Amino acid sequence: MQEEVENRSVTLAITTAKLTGRVLKCAMYKFLSAQKKSRDSPTIPHGKQSVKDLAKQNQGLTNIEVTDKNIKSFEKIARKYGVDFAVKKDKTVLPPKYLVFFKGRDADAITSAFTEFTAKTMQKAERPSVLAQLRKFTELVKNTISDKVKHRDKEQSL
């Protein structure tokens, strides 16, 4: 009998200036609603998570190898598509590979996320360097200024 009472007892800590029946009733109501909420629907993590948490969901895991160092931009796109994924770094290979694990049911979403990711990566690769463009334009400006000075001298002599 004593064990049954101990198993059902709850400690409730309240910080208040004056403990009244109304405050106690409100605190107990909040505690019971939180208990009911946690018992009814356990929270399922979404987005980036560990491989262990992803495997706990029993949805079947598949993975894709990524050799790109810029894995952070993939995370942004995966969040956009609502994909639950886990990234693991394989350090055994000299240039490290990244393994992206995801649920089996998210295969279509992950495919579209990877196509968008590769398109963005290729677009960044095609763009010329800003510093190279800046150097080119400074050379052009230097050449045009020297030509104007020579022409001004000739015009004044007339």
C-alpha positions in Angstrom: 0.0 0.0 0.0 2.8 2.4 0.9 4.6 1.8 -2.5 1.4 2.6 -4.4 1.0 5.9 -2.6 4.7 6.8 -3.2 4.3 6.0 -6.9 1.4 8.3 -7.2 2.8 11.2 -5.3 3.9 14.3 -7.1 6.1 17.2 -6.0 4.9 20.6 -7.3 7.1 23.6 -6.7 5.5 27.1 -7.0 7.1 30.4 -6.6 4.5 33.0 -5.4 4.3 35.8 -2.9 1.1 34.5 -1.3 -0.1 30.9 -1.7 -3.8 30.9 -2.0 -6.2 28.2 -3.1 -6.7 29.9 -6.5 -2.9 29.9 -7.2 -2.7 26.2 -6.2 -5.6 25.3 -8.4 -4.1 27.1 -11.4 -0.7 25.4 -10.9 -2.3 21.9 -10.6 -4.3 22.6 -13.7 -1.2 23.6 -15.7 0.7 20.5 -14.4 -2.2 18.1 -15.3 -2.6 19.6 -18.8 1.2 19.3 -19.5 1.1 15.7 -18.3 -1.9 14.9 -20.6 -0.2 16.6 -23.6 3.1 14.7 -23.2 1.3 11.4 -22.7 -1.0 11.8 -25.8 1.5 12.8 -28.4 5.2 12.3 -28.0 7.3 14.9 -29.8 8.9 13.7 -33.0 12.0 15.8 -34.0 12.0 17.3 -37.4 14.8 18.7 -39.6 18.4 18.1 -38.7 19.0 15.5 -36.0 21.3 12.8 -35.0 21.5 9.4 -36.8 20.3 7.7 -33.5 17.2 9.9 -33.3 16.4 9.3 -36.9 16.8 5.5 -36.5 14.4 5.6 -33.5 11.5 6.7 -35.7 11.5 3.2 -37.5 10.9 4.6 -41.0 13.8 3.0 -42.7 17.0 4.9 -43.4 18.7 5.6 -46.7 21.8 7.6 -47.3 23.6 9.6 -50.0 27.3 10.5 -50.1 28.2 14.1 -50.5 31.8 15.2 -51.0 31.1 18.9 -51.0 32.5 20.9 -48.1 29.6 23.4 -48.2 27.1 21.1 -46.5 25.5 24.1 -44.6 23.8 25.3 -47.7 22.2 21.9 -48.1 20.8 22.1 -44.6 19.0 25.3 -45.6 17.4 23.7 -48.6 16.5 20.5 -46.7 14.7 22.6 -44.1 12.8 24.3 -47.0 11.5 20.9 -48.2 10.7 19.7 -44.7 13.1 16.7 -44.8 14.2 14.9 -41.7 17.9 14.2 -42.1 21.2 13.5 -40.3 24.7 14.4 -41.5 27.6 12.2 -40.6 31.2 13.0 -41.5 33.3 10.0 -42.7 36.9 10.8 -41.7 38.4 7.6 -42.9 38.9 9.0 -46.4 41.5 11.7 -47.0 39.1 14.3 -48.4 36.3 13.7 -45.9 33.0 12.5 -47.3 29.6 13.4 -45.7 26.9 10.8 -45.5 23.4 12.3 -45.5 20.9 9.9 -43.9 17.2 10.4 -44.3 13.9 8.5 -44.0 12.9 6.2 -46.7 9.5 7.9 -47.2 11.3 11.2 -47.8 13.0 9.9 -51.0 11.1 12.2 -53.4 11.6 15.3 -51.2 15.3 14.6 -50.8 15.7 14.1 -54.5 14.2 17.5 -55.2 16.3 19.1 -52.4 19.5 17.6 -53.9 18.6 18.8 -57.4 18.1 22.3 -56.1 21.3 22.1 -54.0 23.4 21.0 -57.0 21.8 23.7 -59.2 22.8 26.4 -56.7 26.3 24.9 -56.3 26.8 24.9 -60.1 25.5 28.4 -60.4 28.0 29.6 -57.7 30.8 27.8 -59.6 30.0 29.6 -62.9 30.1 33.1 -61.4 33.5 34.8 -61.8 35.4 36.0 -58.8 34.5 39.5 -57.6 38.1 40.3 -56.9 39.0 39.3 -60.5 36.3 41.5 -61.9 37.4 44.4 -59.6 41.0 44.1 -60.9 39.9 44.1 -64.5 37.7 47.2 -64.1 40.4 49.1 -62.2 42.8 48.4 -65.1 40.2 49.7 -67.6 39.6 52.9 -65.5 43.4 53.6 -65.4 43.7 53.2 -69.1 40.8 55.5 -69.9 41.9 58.3 -67.5 45.4 58.5 -69.1 43.8 58.8 -72.6 41.6 61.7 -71.5 44.6 63.7 -70.2 46.5 63.4 -73.5 43.4 64.6 -75.4 42.8 67.5 -73.2 46.3 68.9 -73.8 45.8 68.6 -77.6 42.5 70.5 -77.4 43.9 73.4 -75.4 46.7 74.0 -77.9 44.2 74.6 -80.6 
